[in-house]
Amino acid sequence: MNASSSLPGEAGFPIQDSVGAWVEHGRFVLEPTASGPLSGLSFAVKDIFDVAGHPTGAGNPTWLATHPVPDASSPIVDSLRAAGATLVGKVMTDELAYSINGDNVHYGTPINACAPGRVPGGSSSGSAAAVAARLCDFALASDTGGSTRVPASYCGLYGLRTTHGLLPRAGMVPLHPFFDTATWLAHDARTFALVADVLLPASAHCFRRLLKPAASWALADACFKEPLNRVLDAVAATLDTRPEEISLSAEGETLDDWRQTYVTAGAHEAWQTHGTWIEANQPRFSEAITARWAHAASVSDTDGNAARQRILALRAHIRGLFGDDAIAVIPSSASIAPERGASGSAVDSVRMRTLQITCLAGIGGLCQVSIPFTGSDGLPLGVSLVGPAGSDAELVRFAIRIAEML
């Protein structure tokens, strides 16, 4: 059961890509290597993960042209196939995963089947679009600053940002290694849980406390208020506890201060990771991502290292707030999915607010599950549970329990 077929274009490829999620070099099928709990399920892979014998494009044609075809797959891909899942190719990513909007100047913007006319979110845009359109059962993705949580919210999916360092990142194109995580998206709770059982180590956490970070709630649009309160009430009832409204600030800092520290530390690390390749190959990026790389190049070692040290202090502060038994309820994003073609200023405003929300788990290196909701306007949005580092398996089970109550 190790058959592989490489199928150019649409001819012969078993999926009719109605949403523009698949990359041209990603239209192939790999059968499972064994039977297991994922037998009968199909998954796509974000095009930053290596699949042996197939190129990795990372959302940029220059990257695709300047990197050899890998001879080994990401160990996560291998684990999923060994558990019985069929790999149905590779799907789009924002360029080098450096965006949360979901558009790509080279390859286009995948269609958000759950919110037509709106972006799918990024950088795991193809993963979210493919799953939202029910073209595969789940998709491998990544999350650095929100690249799974935001698409999950925009497309009405279950998504997990894993605890930093919990899953292997070998065979995965990095962006900010200190924040990068391997993740997945699924359109139903059962599939989401089955993948968790395969990939996540067991956790023995027992949640007892419920945190309400008021500053995070205040950053989200009004349409999030009712779903947030429903989840908060359900968690409080399940844990038989009262929510603790907490201030996240450390030493008087705001969440925007945290965002700026995250951006500086991440940009510095991204340039250390990819700067030599960018200078040597001069790839073309979108205007927004070009600006991000220009900023990354401008961050001095002094400023980058200072931001990194501040991140370490904030990580300790955040983990201290959670201990080993707290759950926080927060929005998964600041807004519903923006309209396709929205102005740069509108997209930037949403991005800045969203990064202030997502930096809690990002800086803390914590796990976060986005639970799908449909707003009063019929558009998808997500409410998240954030748990202590290493509580991923228990958090997934708990999130599904809460979702079933709503």
N, C-alpha and C positions, 0 to 999 in steps of 0.2 A: 504493500500500500504506500509506495513512495513515488508514485507516478507524478511526472511534471509535464505540463504542456505550456508552451509559450505561444501566445495567440496574438498576432499583431492586429491592431485596429479593432473594429467591432466584429469582424468576420471570425466566427468560431468561438468567441469569448461568450461564456454562458450568461453574462449579465448585460442587459440593455441599460447602459448608463444614461438614464434620463435626467440626471442632475449635474453632469459634468464633474463627477468626483474623482474618477480614475485618471491617472497620468498615462500618457501614451506608452511609456515603457513598462507600465505596471499591469498590463492586461494579460495575466497568466493565471494558472491554477496550480496549486500544489496540494496533493491529497494528504490526508493525515498519515503519520508514520505508525500509528497504533490506534486501537479503539480505546474509548474512555468516556469520562463524564461529558465531554463536549462533542461526542459523536452526533452527526447530523446537523451540527451548527457550522456556519461559515463566518469567516472574519476577513476584513481588509486591514492593511498595514499602512500607517502614515509613512510617507516617503522620506523619512529620516532614519528608518530602521533597515538594517541590512538583511537581505534575503539572498542566500548563496546562489550565484549564477545570474543574478538580476541587478542592474545598476541602481544606485541610490542617488536621487536627484536633488533632494533637500529644497525643492521649490525654485531652483535657479538653473537655467540651462548651462551656465558656465561651470557651475559645480558638477553638473552631470557630465560635462565634456572633459573635466580635468581630474576626475577620480576614477580609479580602476573598479571594475566589477568585483564585488566582494566574493571571496571563496568560502565564507562562513556566514551563517545567519545569526541574528540576535538570539541569545539564549531564551528570550521570552517567546520569540516566534517558534523556536524548537519545542518549548514546553507546551505551547498551545496545540501544535500539531501532534505531539506525543499524547495529548489528552483527547485526541479524536477530532479536532476541528480542522476544517478544510480552509486553506488560505486562498482567497480569491483576489490576489493582486495587491497593488499599491495605489494609494490615493493621495490627493493633493495636500500640500502644506503651504502656508505663507512662507515667504523666502527666508530660509535658514531659521524658521520658526520665530521670527522677530516681529510678531504682530499678534493682536487678538481680534482683528476685524474679520478676517476670512477671505480677503481678496488677494489676487496674485497678478501682477502686471504682465507676466509672461503667459500664464495659462488660464486666466479668467477667475471668476468667482463661482464656486459651486452653488447650485440652487438649494435654498432652504425649503424643503418640501412642507414643513410645518408652519412656515411663515413666508409664503411666496412674495417676492418683491423686497425681501429683507435679507441681509447677509447671514451666513451660517455661523459666524464667529470663527476665530482662529486662535492659535495657528493650526489647530487640528481640524481645518475646514472640511477636507475631503472625508475624514473619518466621521465627522458629525453628519455631513450631508448624505453619505452612503447609508448610515444607520437610520437616519430620520426618514429616508425614502424606502426603508425596508428592503434594501438591495443586498444587505448582509445582516447577520444577526448581531454582531458586535464588531468593534474596530479597535485596533491598537493605536494609541495616541501618546501624547506627551503633555506635560504641564510644567512651565517654568514660572510665568507670572499670571497664568490663568488660561492657558491654551487648551485645557479640557473643561474646566469649570465654566468658562464663558460660552463655548459652543454647546455644552449641555444645557445651559440656561436658554440660549437663543433658539435651540432646536427641540426642546422638550424631551431631553434624554436623561438617563442615569449616567453620572460620570464620577469617577474617583480620582482625586489627586492623592497619590500614595505618599506615605512618610518618606522624606528625603533619604535616599540610600537604601531603602528597603528592597527594591527590585534592581536587578543588574542593568547598567547602562552601557555595557559592552555592545558594540554593533549598533550604536545609536549616535547620530550626528549631534554634538553638543551645541548649546548656546551659552548658557551660564552654568557650568557644571555644579556650582555651589547651590543652585536652586533647581536644576533639571530633575524631573521625575518621569518614569514610564507609567502609563495610565491606560485606561480603556473607557469606551462608551458603549452603552447598550440601550435598546428601546424598551425593554421590559425587565421587571425585577428578577424574574427567574433566571434569565440569561446572565444578568449582571452578577447575581450571586454564584452561579456556576463557575464563571470565570474567576471570581474571587477565591472560590474553593481550590482552584487549580494553582493560582499564582501567589496567593498570600500565605505567609506563615501563620500558624495559629496564634491567637492573642487571648490572654486571660484577664483582660481589663473588665472591671465592673464599674459602670458609670453611676455616679451618685449625685453629682452637682450639675446645675444647668446655668450657663452664662449667657447673658444678653449684652453684647457690646453695643451700647447705644450709638456710638459714633459710626459704626459700620451701618447700622440701620438707617441713620440719617442721610447717608450718601445715596441711597437707592430711591428711585422714583416712587410715586405714591401707589402705583399698582402693586407694589410688593408688600404693602402694609398688611393686608388681609391674609395672604398666604403665610407671611412671617408669623403673625399672631396665631394662626391655626397650628403651625408646626410647634411653636413655643408651648402652646397649651397642651398639645398631645405629648410632648416630651415631659412636661411637668407632671402630667397625670401618670405617665408610665413610670417615672422615677419617684413619684410621690414626694415631690419637692417643689420649692418656690424658685423662680428664676432670680439669679443674682445679677442686677444691672451693674456692669463694671465699666470702669474707665480703662482703656488700653494704654493710655499715655505713660511713658517712662520719662522721668526728668522733664516734664512739661512739654514733651513733643506731641505734635498732632499726627494723625494718620497721613497727612500730606508730607510731613517731615519724614515719616517712615518710607513713604513712596519714593521720595527724592533720594534717600539713602540707598534703597533697593536699586533704583535706576542707576545711580553712580557706581555702586559696587558691581552690578550686573554688566553695565557697559564696559567697565574696565576689564572684567574677566572675559567678556565676549571678544574684545579686541585682542587680548592675549591669546585667545583661542583661534581666532580667524584673521587677525590683522595681516599677518605675513601673506596668507593666501589672497586676501583682497588686494593688497599692494602689488603682488606679482601678476594677478590675472585681470584686475580692473573689471570685475563683473558689473553688469547693469542691474540696478535695483530700482524699485518704485521710489517716487519722491519722498514718501514718508520714511521708508526704510533706509534710503540714502542718508537722510537727516540723522537717523539713529546711529548709523555707522560713523558719520562724521563726528557726532558727539562722543561716541565710544573712543575714537582715535584721539580726541582732545583731552580725555581724562588722564591726568598725570598719575604716576605711580604713587605719589604722596597722597593725593586725594582718593585714589582707588583703594589703597591699603587702609587709609583712615576709615573709609566707608565700610570696608570688610570687617574691621575691628568693631565698628558700631553695630554691624549686623550680628556679630557673635554675641555682643552684650544684649541686644534685643532678643535674640533667639533664647538666651537663658531667661530673660524676663518673661517672655511669652510662655515658655514651657513651665515656668514657675506658677503662672496664673492657672494653667490647666492641671498641673500635677499629673496624677495618673488616673483621675476619676471624673474629669469634667468634660461636658459637651457644650459647645457654643452653637447658637442658631444665628446665622447671618444670611444676607442675600448672596446669591451666586454671582451676580453682576449688578451693575448700577442701573441698567435699563433693559427693556426688551430689545430685540435685535434692531439696530439701525436700518433704515432703508438703504437699498443698494444705490450707490451714487450719491450718498449724503456728502455734504460739504466737509472739507478737511477739518474745519474748526469744530463742526458738530461731532465728528468722529473722535477728534482729540479730547473734547470735553468728556465724552463717555469713557474714553480710555483712561483719563486721569482719575475720574471718580472710581472706575472699576478697579484700577490697580491699588487704590487705597483700601478697597474691600479685600481683594485677593492677597494683599501682602501679609495679612495675619498668618495664614497657613504657610505662605511662601517664605517669609522671613523666619517663622517659627519652625519650619521643616516638618509641619504637622500634616496629618491626613484630613481630607475633606471630601464628603459625598454631596453631590448635587441631586436633589429630588425634583422631578419635573412637576410643574403645575401648568394649568391653563388660566390665564388672566380673564377678567371680566370682558375684555375686548376680543377674546378668542385666541390671543397670541400666547405662545409659550414663554415661561420664565422659570427660574430655578430658585429654590431655597436650600441652603446648605447646612449640614451638620459638620462641625469641626471637632476632631477628637485628639487626644494626646498622641504623641509620637509612638508608633508601633501598635496602635490600637486598631489598625485598618480592618482586620477581619471582623472584629466585634462591631466596629462602626458600620460596616456594610450591613451586617445582620440587623443592627438596631435601626438603621435608616429605612430598611425595607419594612420592618415592623411598624415604624411610624407612618410610612407611606400607605400601608394597608389600612390604617386607622382613619385616613383622611377622605 
